[in-house]
Amino acid sequence: MSFIGENTYYYPDGSRQKEQRSFTIDAIDGALKVTDSKFIKVTKFR
């Protein structure tokens, strides 16, 4: 299963940056785990 999400990174100076990433999820030993993640683009620069 794959999906696209958005991560927000917060910096000590109070600024933040948002990035879009793709995530791949697989069932391993009965639990869902992120098995791959790739950067797509910055959606809001800091």
PDB file of N, H, CA, C and O in Angstrom:
ATOM      1  N   MET A   1       0.849  -1.157   0.000  1.00  0.00           N
ATOM      2  CA  MET A   1       0.000   0.000   0.000  1.00  0.00           C
ATOM      3  C   MET A   1       0.907   1.237   0.000  1.00  0.00           C
ATOM      4  O   MET A   1       1.897   1.296   0.730  1.00  0.00           O
ATOM      5  N   SER A   2       0.556   2.205  -0.819  1.00  0.00           N
ATOM      6  H   SER A   2      -0.248   2.157  -1.412  1.00  0.00           H
ATOM      7  CA  SER A   2       1.333   3.439  -0.906  1.00  0.00           C
ATOM      8  C   SER A   2       0.419   4.644  -0.750  1.00  0.00           C
ATOM      9  O   SER A   2      -0.750   4.606  -1.135  1.00  0.00           O
ATOM     10  N   PHE A   3       0.956   5.699  -0.190  1.00  0.00           N
ATOM     11  H   PHE A   3       1.905   5.731   0.123  1.00  0.00           H
ATOM     12  CA  PHE A   3       0.201   6.939  -0.097  1.00  0.00           C
ATOM     13  C   PHE A   3       1.158   8.118  -0.042  1.00  0.00           C
ATOM     14  O   PHE A   3       2.363   7.944   0.140  1.00  0.00           O
ATOM     15  N   ILE A   4       0.618   9.315  -0.198  1.00  0.00           N
ATOM     16  H   ILE A   4      -0.361   9.457  -0.346  1.00  0.00           H
ATOM     17  CA  ILE A   4       1.414  10.539  -0.143  1.00  0.00           C
ATOM     18  C   ILE A   4       0.987  11.309   1.096  1.00  0.00           C
ATOM     19  O   ILE A   4      -0.204  11.490   1.349  1.00  0.00           O
ATOM     20  N   GLY A   5       1.968  11.761   1.863  1.00  0.00           N
ATOM     21  H   GLY A   5       2.935  11.614   1.657  1.00  0.00           H
ATOM     22  CA  GLY A   5       1.695  12.513   3.080  1.00  0.00           C
ATOM     23  C   GLY A   5       2.513  13.792   3.102  1.00  0.00           C
ATOM     24  O   GLY A   5       3.340  14.036   2.223  1.00  0.00           O
ATOM     25  N   GLU A   6       2.267  14.604   4.122  1.00  0.00           N
ATOM     26  H   GLU A   6       1.595  14.406   4.836  1.00  0.00           H
ATOM     27  CA  GLU A   6       2.998  15.855   4.267  1.00  0.00           C
ATOM     28  C   GLU A   6       3.634  15.894   5.647  1.00  0.00           C
ATOM     29  O   GLU A   6       2.948  15.731   6.657  1.00  0.00           O
ATOM     30  N   ASN A   7       4.931  16.107   5.692  1.00  0.00           N
ATOM     31  H   ASN A   7       5.488  16.239   4.873  1.00  0.00           H
ATOM     32  CA  ASN A   7       5.666  16.250   6.943  1.00  0.00           C
ATOM     33  C   ASN A   7       5.917  17.719   7.201  1.00  0.00           C
ATOM     34  O   ASN A   7       6.187  18.484   6.275  1.00  0.00           O
ATOM     35  N   THR A   8       5.829  18.114   8.467  1.00  0.00           N
ATOM     36  H   THR A   8       5.610  17.493   9.219  1.00  0.00           H
ATOM     37  CA  THR A   8       6.165  19.477   8.869  1.00  0.00           C
ATOM     38  C   THR A   8       7.379  19.396   9.780  1.00  0.00           C
ATOM     39  O   THR A   8       7.382  18.655  10.762  1.00  0.00           O
ATOM     40  N   TYR A   9       8.408  20.163   9.447  1.00  0.00           N
ATOM     41  H   TYR A   9       8.406  20.765   8.648  1.00  0.00           H
ATOM     42  CA  TYR A   9       9.639  20.205  10.232  1.00  0.00           C
ATOM     43  C   TYR A   9       9.706  21.542  10.952  1.00  0.00           C
ATOM     44  O   TYR A   9       9.580  22.594  10.325  1.00  0.00           O
ATOM     45  N   TYR A  10       9.905  21.507  12.267  1.00  0.00           N
ATOM     46  H   TYR A  10      10.007  20.652  12.776  1.00  0.00           H
ATOM     47  CA  TYR A  10       9.992  22.710  13.093  1.00  0.00           C
ATOM     48  C   TYR A  10      11.445  22.936  13.479  1.00  0.00           C
ATOM     49  O   TYR A  10      12.147  21.994  13.847  1.00  0.00           O
ATOM     50  N   TYR A  11      11.901  24.194  13.394  1.00  0.00           N
ATOM     51  H   TYR A  11      11.331  24.959  13.094  1.00  0.00           H
ATOM     52  CA  TYR A  11      13.290  24.543  13.662  1.00  0.00           C
ATOM     53  C   TYR A  11      13.393  25.400  14.913  1.00  0.00           C
ATOM     54  O   TYR A  11      12.435  26.084  15.272  1.00  0.00           O
ATOM     55  N   PRO A  12      14.547  25.373  15.587  1.00  0.00           N
ATOM     56  CA  PRO A  12      14.726  26.115  16.837  1.00  0.00           C
ATOM     57  C   PRO A  12      14.435  27.620  16.718  1.00  0.00           C
ATOM     58  O   PRO A  12      14.061  28.253  17.705  1.00  0.00           O
ATOM     59  N   ASP A  13      14.602  28.191  15.528  1.00  0.00           N
ATOM     60  H   ASP A  13      14.906  27.676  14.726  1.00  0.00           H
ATOM     61  CA  ASP A  13      14.355  29.628  15.355  1.00  0.00           C
ATOM     62  C   ASP A  13      12.865  29.949  15.188  1.00  0.00           C
ATOM     63  O   ASP A  13      12.499  31.106  14.983  1.00  0.00           O
ATOM     64  N   GLY A  14      12.000  28.920  15.277  1.00  0.00           N
ATOM     65  H   GLY A  14      12.297  27.980  15.444  1.00  0.00           H
ATOM     66  CA  GLY A  14      10.559  29.119  15.169  1.00  0.00           C
ATOM     67  C   GLY A  14      10.014  28.953  13.757  1.00  0.00           C
ATOM     68  O   GLY A  14       8.798  28.947  13.563  1.00  0.00           O
ATOM     69  N   SER A  15      10.886  28.818  12.776  1.00  0.00           N
ATOM     70  H   SER A  15      11.873  28.823  12.933  1.00  0.00           H
ATOM     71  CA  SER A  15      10.415  28.623  11.401  1.00  0.00           C
ATOM     72  C   SER A  15      10.014  27.161  11.206  1.00  0.00           C
ATOM     73  O   SER A  15      10.342  26.288  12.009  1.00  0.00           O
ATOM     74  N   ARG A  16       9.298  26.932  10.116  1.00  0.00           N
ATOM     75  H   ARG A  16       9.031  27.642   9.463  1.00  0.00           H
ATOM     76  CA  ARG A  16       8.912  25.553   9.787  1.00  0.00           C
ATOM     77  C   ARG A  16       8.877  25.382   8.278  1.00  0.00           C
ATOM     78  O   ARG A  16       8.735  26.343   7.522  1.00  0.00           O
ATOM     79  N   GLN A  17       9.009  24.144   7.867  1.00  0.00           N
ATOM     80  H   GLN A  17       9.125  23.363   8.481  1.00  0.00           H
ATOM     81  CA  GLN A  17       8.985  23.798   6.449  1.00  0.00           C
ATOM     82  C   GLN A  17       8.098  22.585   6.271  1.00  0.00           C
ATOM     83  O   GLN A  17       8.123  21.664   7.087  1.00  0.00           O
ATOM     84  N   LYS A  18       7.307  22.582   5.195  1.00  0.00           N
ATOM     85  H   LYS A  18       7.287  23.331   4.533  1.00  0.00           H
ATOM     86  CA  LYS A  18       6.450  21.434   4.896  1.00  0.00           C
ATOM     87  C   LYS A  18       6.942  20.758   3.624  1.00  0.00           C
ATOM     88  O   LYS A  18       7.292  21.410   2.640  1.00  0.00           O
ATOM     89  N   GLU A  19       6.959  19.428   3.677  1.00  0.00           N
ATOM     90  H   GLU A  19       6.675  18.898   4.476  1.00  0.00           H
ATOM     91  CA  GLU A  19       7.413  18.646   2.530  1.00  0.00           C
ATOM     92  C   GLU A  19       6.421  17.527   2.239  1.00  0.00           C
ATOM     93  O   GLU A  19       5.823  16.952   3.149  1.00  0.00           O
ATOM     94  N   GLN A  20       6.262  17.237   0.975  1.00  0.00           N
ATOM     95  H   GLN A  20       6.747  17.704   0.236  1.00  0.00           H
ATOM     96  CA  GLN A  20       5.418  16.129   0.538  1.00  0.00           C
ATOM     97  C   GLN A  20       6.316  14.912   0.327  1.00  0.00           C
ATOM     98  O   GLN A  20       7.384  15.010  -0.278  1.00  0.00           O
ATOM     99  N   ARG A  21       5.866  13.763   0.838  1.00  0.00           N
ATOM    100  H   ARG A  21       4.999  13.683   1.330  1.00  0.00           H
ATOM    101  CA  ARG A  21       6.626  12.520   0.713  1.00  0.00           C
ATOM    102  C   ARG A  21       5.692  11.380   0.328  1.00  0.00           C
ATOM    103  O   ARG A  21       4.503  11.399   0.647  1.00  0.00           O
ATOM    104  N   SER A  22       6.241  10.397  -0.356  1.00  0.00           N
ATOM    105  H   SER A  22       7.206  10.382  -0.616  1.00  0.00           H
ATOM    106  CA  SER A  22       5.479   9.170  -0.608  1.00  0.00           C
ATOM    107  C   SER A  22       5.896   8.143   0.447  1.00  0.00           C
ATOM    108  O   SER A  22       7.056   8.097   0.857  1.00  0.00           O
ATOM    109  N   PHE A  23       4.952   7.333   0.874  1.00  0.00           N
ATOM    110  H   PHE A  23       4.009   7.370   0.541  1.00  0.00           H
ATOM    111  CA  PHE A  23       5.216   6.290   1.863  1.00  0.00           C
ATOM    112  C   PHE A  23       4.694   4.961   1.343  1.00  0.00           C
ATOM    113  O   PHE A  23       3.620   4.903   0.744  1.00  0.00           O
ATOM    114  N   THR A  24       5.440   3.905   1.567  1.00  0.00           N
ATOM    115  H   THR A  24       6.312   3.951   2.053  1.00  0.00           H
ATOM    116  CA  THR A  24       5.002   2.546   1.253  1.00  0.00           C
ATOM    117  C   THR A  24       4.873   1.795   2.573  1.00  0.00           C
ATOM    118  O   THR A  24       5.804   1.778   3.377  1.00  0.00           O
ATOM    119  N   ILE A  25       3.718   1.175   2.791  1.00  0.00           N
ATOM    120  H   ILE A  25       2.962   1.189   2.137  1.00  0.00           H
ATOM    121  CA  ILE A  25       3.411   0.447   4.021  1.00  0.00           C
ATOM    122  C   ILE A  25       3.232  -1.027   3.669  1.00  0.00           C
ATOM    123  O   ILE A  25       2.547  -1.367   2.704  1.00  0.00           O
ATOM    124  N   ASP A  26       3.853  -1.893   4.458  1.00  0.00           N
ATOM    125  H   ASP A  26       4.410  -1.617   5.241  1.00  0.00           H
ATOM    126  CA  ASP A  26       3.696  -3.343   4.283  1.00  0.00           C
ATOM    127  C   ASP A  26       3.384  -3.996   5.623  1.00  0.00           C
ATOM    128  O   ASP A  26       3.783  -3.496   6.675  1.00  0.00           O
ATOM    129  N   ALA A  27       2.672  -5.111   5.577  1.00  0.00           N
ATOM    130  H   ALA A  27       2.348  -5.517   4.723  1.00  0.00           H
ATOM    131  CA  ALA A  27       2.409  -5.901   6.786  1.00  0.00           C
ATOM    132  C   ALA A  27       3.588  -6.837   7.005  1.00  0.00           C
ATOM    133  O   ALA A  27       3.889  -7.687   6.167  1.00  0.00           O
ATOM    134  N   ILE A  28       4.248  -6.669   8.141  1.00  0.00           N
ATOM    135  H   ILE A  28       4.004  -5.978   8.822  1.00  0.00           H
ATOM    136  CA  ILE A  28       5.405  -7.500   8.492  1.00  0.00           C
ATOM    137  C   ILE A  28       5.176  -8.058   9.889  1.00  0.00           C
ATOM    138  O   ILE A  28       5.007  -7.305  10.849  1.00  0.00           O
ATOM    139  N   ASP A  29       5.171  -9.376   9.995  1.00  0.00           N
ATOM    140  H   ASP A  29       5.308  -9.987   9.216  1.00  0.00           H
ATOM    141  CA  ASP A  29       4.942 -10.049  11.284  1.00  0.00           C
ATOM    142  C   ASP A  29       3.661  -9.559  11.959  1.00  0.00           C
ATOM    143  O   ASP A  29       3.625  -9.385  13.177  1.00  0.00           O
ATOM    144  N   GLY A  30       2.616  -9.339  11.168  1.00  0.00           N
ATOM    145  H   GLY A  30       2.646  -9.481  10.179  1.00  0.00           H
ATOM    146  CA  GLY A  30       1.323  -8.958  11.710  1.00  0.00           C
ATOM    147  C   GLY A  30       1.167  -7.483  12.049  1.00  0.00           C
ATOM    148  O   GLY A  30       0.131  -7.074  12.574  1.00  0.00           O
ATOM    149  N   ALA A  31       2.193  -6.673  11.754  1.00  0.00           N
ATOM    150  H   ALA A  31       3.035  -7.004  11.328  1.00  0.00           H
ATOM    151  CA  ALA A  31       2.109  -5.234  12.047  1.00  0.00           C
ATOM    152  C   ALA A  31       2.373  -4.442  10.778  1.00  0.00           C
ATOM    153  O   ALA A  31       3.156  -4.862   9.926  1.00  0.00           O
ATOM    154  N   LEU A  32       1.717  -3.291  10.655  1.00  0.00           N
ATOM    155  H   LEU A  32       1.081  -2.950  11.348  1.00  0.00           H
ATOM    156  CA  LEU A  32       1.971  -2.416   9.512  1.00  0.00           C
ATOM    157  C   LEU A  32       3.217  -1.585   9.782  1.00  0.00           C
ATOM    158  O   LEU A  32       3.359  -0.986  10.848  1.00  0.00           O
ATOM    159  N   LYS A  33       4.110  -1.556   8.810  1.00  0.00           N
ATOM    160  H   LYS A  33       3.995  -2.042   7.944  1.00  0.00           H
ATOM    161  CA  LYS A  33       5.361  -0.812   8.964  1.00  0.00           C
ATOM    162  C   LYS A  33       5.673  -0.031   7.701  1.00  0.00           C
ATOM    163  O   LYS A  33       5.386  -0.488   6.595  1.00  0.00           O
ATOM    164  N   VAL A  34       6.263   1.149   7.865  1.00  0.00           N
ATOM    165  H   VAL A  34       6.497   1.520   8.763  1.00  0.00           H
ATOM    166  CA  VAL A  34       6.739   1.930   6.725  1.00  0.00           C
ATOM    167  C   VAL A  34       7.994   1.236   6.203  1.00  0.00           C
ATOM    168  O   VAL A  34       8.977   1.093   6.930  1.00  0.00           O
ATOM    169  N   THR A  35       7.959   0.806   4.943  1.00  0.00           N
ATOM    170  H   THR A  35       7.160   0.922   4.353  1.00  0.00           H
ATOM    171  CA  THR A  35       9.106   0.103   4.373  1.00  0.00           C
ATOM    172  C   THR A  35       9.872   0.959   3.367  1.00  0.00           C
ATOM    173  O   THR A  35      10.969   0.594   2.944  1.00  0.00           O
ATOM    174  N   ASP A  36       9.285   2.107   2.981  1.00  0.00           N
ATOM    175  H   ASP A  36       8.394   2.403   3.325  1.00  0.00           H
ATOM    176  CA  ASP A  36       9.973   3.005   2.059  1.00  0.00           C
ATOM    177  C   ASP A  36       9.346   4.390   2.170  1.00  0.00           C
ATOM    178  O   ASP A  36       8.145   4.522   2.403  1.00  0.00           O
ATOM    179  N   SER A  37      10.165   5.414   2.003  1.00  0.00           N
ATOM    180  H   SER A  37      11.141   5.308   1.813  1.00  0.00           H
ATOM    181  CA  SER A  37       9.692   6.789   2.008  1.00  0.00           C
ATOM    182  C   SER A  37      10.589   7.594   1.094  1.00  0.00           C
ATOM    183  O   SER A  37      11.814   7.482   1.153  1.00  0.00           O
ATOM    184  N   LYS A  38       9.971   8.416   0.240  1.00  0.00           N
ATOM    185  H   LYS A  38       8.976   8.507   0.192  1.00  0.00           H
ATOM    186  CA  LYS A  38      10.753   9.214  -0.709  1.00  0.00           C
ATOM    187  C   LYS A  38      10.269  10.660  -0.702  1.00  0.00           C
ATOM    188  O   LYS A  38       9.068  10.930  -0.682  1.00  0.00           O
ATOM    189  N   PHE A  39      11.217  11.573  -0.720  1.00  0.00           N
ATOM    190  H   PHE A  39      12.192  11.354  -0.737  1.00  0.00           H
ATOM    191  CA  PHE A  39      10.927  12.984  -0.825  1.00  0.00           C
ATOM    192  C   PHE A  39      10.323  13.277  -2.190  1.00  0.00           C
ATOM    193  O   PHE A  39      10.797  12.765  -3.204  1.00  0.00           O
ATOM    194  N   ILE A  40       9.263  14.109  -2.220  1.00  0.00           N
ATOM    195  H   ILE A  40       8.877  14.525  -1.396  1.00  0.00           H
ATOM    196  CA  ILE A  40       8.666  14.529  -3.486  1.00  0.00           C
ATOM    197  C   ILE A  40       8.982  15.998  -3.743  1.00  0.00           C
ATOM    198  O   ILE A  40       9.623  16.337  -4.738  1.00  0.00           O
ATOM    199  N   LYS A  41       8.520  16.888  -2.819  1.00  0.00           N
ATOM    200  H   LYS A  41       8.000  16.612  -2.011  1.00  0.00           H
ATOM    201  CA  LYS A  41       8.788  18.314  -3.016  1.00  0.00           C
ATOM    202  C   LYS A  41       8.509  19.077  -1.722  1.00  0.00           C
ATOM    203  O   LYS A  41       7.813  18.591  -0.831  1.00  0.00           O
ATOM    204  N   VAL A  42       9.067  20.279  -1.644  1.00  0.00           N
ATOM    205  H   VAL A  42       9.633  20.675  -2.367  1.00  0.00           H
ATOM    206  CA  VAL A  42       8.769  21.201  -0.550  1.00  0.00           C
ATOM    207  C   VAL A  42       7.477  21.929  -0.927  1.00  0.00           C
ATOM    208  O   VAL A  42       7.374  22.488  -2.018  1.00  0.00           O
ATOM    209  N   THR A  43       6.492  21.921  -0.022  1.00  0.00           N
ATOM    210  H   THR A  43       6.576  21.467   0.865  1.00  0.00           H
ATOM    211  CA  THR A  43       5.235  22.606  -0.296  1.00  0.00           C
ATOM    212  C   THR A  43       5.163  23.970   0.386  1.00  0.00           C
ATOM    213  O   THR A  43       4.373  24.825  -0.014  1.00  0.00           O
ATOM    214  N   LYS A  44       5.988  24.174   1.415  1.00  0.00           N
ATOM    215  H   LYS A  44       6.631  23.479   1.739  1.00  0.00           H
ATOM    216  CA  LYS A  44       6.082  25.492   2.062  1.00  0.00           C
ATOM    217  C   LYS A  44       7.508  25.654   2.582  1.00  0.00           C
ATOM    218  O   LYS A  44       7.929  24.955   3.504  1.00  0.00           O
ATOM    219  N   PHE A  45       8.243  26.584   1.978  1.00  0.00           N
ATOM    220  H   PHE A  45       7.901  27.151   1.229  1.00  0.00           H
ATOM    221  CA  PHE A  45       9.621  26.816   2.384  1.00  0.00           C
ATOM    222  C   PHE A  45       9.672  27.562   3.716  1.00  0.00           C
ATOM    223  O   PHE A  45       8.772  28.335   4.044  1.00  0.00           O
ATOM    224  N   ARG A  46      10.730  27.319   4.467  1.00  0.00           N
ATOM    225  H   ARG A  46      11.461  26.691   4.201  1.00  0.00           H
ATOM    226  CA  ARG A  46      10.891  27.997   5.769  1.00  0.00           C
ATOM    227  C   ARG A  46      11.367  29.409   5.608  1.00  0.00           C
ATOM    228  O   ARG A  46      11.553  30.114   6.600  1.00  0.00           O
TER     229      ARG A  46
END
